[in-house]
Amino acid sequence: MSAAFLLAAVLAGEVDASGVGRALASHRGHPVVLTLWATWCEPCVKEFPSLMALARERKDVAFVSVSIDEPEDRKTLEAFVAARRPPFPVHARASGPDQAFIDGVDRDWSGVVPATIVYDREGRRVALLQGEHGRSDIEKALARAAR
């Protein structure tokens, strides 16, 4: 099996900042949880199971996940996603300048991971959670997104 096929089978593909914007826009009409993370980030790995559980429970919410792992860590990322089989698409960040990606996703995001950004049905950001946060923080943001 080719590496390209494995990537296509496991990951939703690569995205740059504008690709993240297109992914978010495709879910207009639903609250969206965007999670930015990496396999080398212990808090990210720790919170991944609770994000998966929340996504399975909240069918009314769209979940979009973007790994910021470097291209040379792609096999690690693929293995992580294949082992966990999350109920949401996992994208890999495309190569390019870090700051351009960070600013393109959200100018208020410092670039720290994990980062979770919650949007309302109209695509407006209602929460930017930087660093380690619990499921209850995401649920509180989703409650604001539903207003």
C-alpha positions as CSV (number, residue, x, y, z in Angstrom):
1,M,0.0,0.0,0.0
2,S,1.4,3.3,-1.0
3,A,2.1,6.1,1.5
4,A,-0.2,8.4,-0.4
5,F,-3.0,5.9,-0.2
6,L,-2.5,5.6,3.5
7,L,-2.6,9.3,4.0
8,A,-5.8,9.6,2.0
9,A,-7.3,6.7,4.0
10,V,-6.4,8.0,7.4
11,L,-6.3,11.8,7.1
12,A,-8.7,14.2,5.5
13,G,-5.8,15.8,3.7
14,E,-3.6,18.8,4.1
15,V,-4.9,22.3,4.8
16,D,-3.4,25.7,4.9
17,A,-5.1,28.5,6.8
18,S,-7.5,29.2,3.9
19,G,-8.3,25.5,3.8
20,V,-9.2,25.6,7.4
21,G,-11.6,28.5,6.6
22,R,-13.2,26.5,3.8
23,A,-13.6,23.5,6.1
24,L,-15.3,25.7,8.7
25,A,-17.5,27.4,6.1
26,S,-18.7,24.0,4.8
27,H,-20.4,23.5,8.2
28,R,-22.3,26.8,8.2
29,G,-25.6,26.3,10.0
30,H,-24.1,24.2,12.7
31,P,-21.9,25.0,15.7
32,V,-18.3,24.0,14.9
33,V,-15.5,22.9,17.2
34,L,-12.0,23.4,15.6
35,T,-9.2,21.7,17.4
36,L,-5.6,22.4,16.6
37,W,-3.1,20.0,18.1
38,A,0.0,17.8,17.6
39,T,1.0,14.2,18.5
40,W,4.1,15.5,20.4
41,C,1.9,17.6,22.7
42,E,1.0,15.7,25.8
43,P,-2.0,17.8,26.7
44,C,-3.3,17.4,23.2
45,V,-3.0,13.6,23.3
46,K,-4.6,13.7,26.8
47,E,-7.7,15.7,25.6
48,F,-8.2,13.8,22.3
49,P,-10.4,11.0,23.8
50,S,-12.8,13.5,25.4
51,L,-13.1,15.4,22.1
52,M,-13.9,12.1,20.4
53,A,-16.5,11.3,23.0
54,L,-18.1,14.7,22.7
55,A,-18.2,14.5,18.9
56,R,-19.9,11.1,19.2
57,E,-22.5,12.5,21.6
58,R,-23.1,15.9,19.9
59,K,-24.3,15.0,16.4
60,D,-25.6,18.6,16.1
61,V,-22.0,20.0,16.2
62,A,-19.4,19.7,13.5
63,F,-15.9,18.9,14.6
64,V,-12.8,19.8,12.5
65,S,-9.4,18.7,13.7
66,V,-6.0,20.0,12.4
67,S,-2.7,18.5,13.4
68,I,0.2,20.9,13.3
69,D,2.8,18.0,13.2
70,E,5.6,18.6,10.8
71,P,5.6,16.7,7.5
72,E,8.5,14.5,8.7
73,D,6.2,13.3,11.5
74,R,3.4,12.2,9.2
75,K,3.8,8.5,9.9
76,T,3.4,9.2,13.6
77,L,0.3,11.2,12.9
78,E,-1.2,8.6,10.6
79,A,-0.6,5.9,13.2
80,F,-2.1,8.0,15.9
81,V,-5.3,8.7,13.9
82,A,-5.5,5.1,12.6
83,A,-5.3,3.7,16.2
84,R,-8.0,6.1,17.6
85,R,-10.3,6.4,14.6
86,P,-11.9,9.7,15.6
87,P,-15.5,10.5,14.4
88,F,-14.3,13.7,12.8
89,P,-12.0,14.6,10.0
90,V,-8.3,15.1,10.9
91,H,-6.4,17.3,8.6
92,A,-2.6,17.8,8.5
93,R,-1.3,21.3,8.3
94,A,0.3,22.0,4.9
95,S,3.9,23.1,4.8
96,G,4.4,26.9,5.0
97,P,5.3,29.6,7.4
98,D,4.0,29.0,10.9
99,Q,3.0,32.6,11.6
100,A,1.0,32.9,8.3
101,F,-0.9,29.7,9.3
102,I,-1.5,31.0,12.8
103,D,-2.7,34.4,11.7
104,G,-4.7,33.0,8.9
105,V,-6.6,30.7,11.3
106,D,-7.2,33.3,14.0
107,R,-5.3,36.5,14.7
108,D,-5.9,36.1,18.4
109,W,-4.5,32.6,18.5
110,S,-1.0,32.6,19.9
111,G,0.0,29.3,18.1
112,V,0.0,27.3,21.4
113,V,-1.5,23.9,21.3
114,P,-3.9,22.5,22.1
115,A,-6.2,25.2,20.9
116,T,-9.9,24.8,20.5
117,I,-12.0,27.4,18.7
118,V,-15.8,27.2,18.9
119,Y,-18.0,28.9,16.3
120,D,-21.7,29.5,16.3
121,R,-24.1,28.5,13.5
122,E,-23.2,31.7,11.6
123,G,-19.5,31.1,11.7
124,R,-18.7,33.7,14.4
125,R,-16.1,32.7,17.0
126,V,-17.6,32.4,20.5
127,A,-14.6,30.9,22.2
128,L,-10.8,30.6,21.8
129,L,-9.5,28.1,24.3
130,Q,-5.7,28.1,24.3
131,G,-3.7,25.5,26.2
132,E,-5.2,22.6,28.2
133,H,-8.9,22.8,28.8
134,G,-11.4,20.3,29.9
135,R,-14.5,19.0,28.2
136,S,-16.7,21.3,30.4
137,D,-15.0,24.4,28.9
138,I,-15.9,23.3,25.4
139,E,-19.4,22.4,26.5
140,K,-19.8,25.9,28.0
141,A,-18.6,27.5,24.7
142,L,-21.1,25.3,22.8
143,A,-23.9,26.5,25.0
144,R,-22.9,30.1,24.1
145,A,-22.8,29.1,20.4
146,A,-26.4,27.8,20.6
147,R,-27.7,31.2,21.7
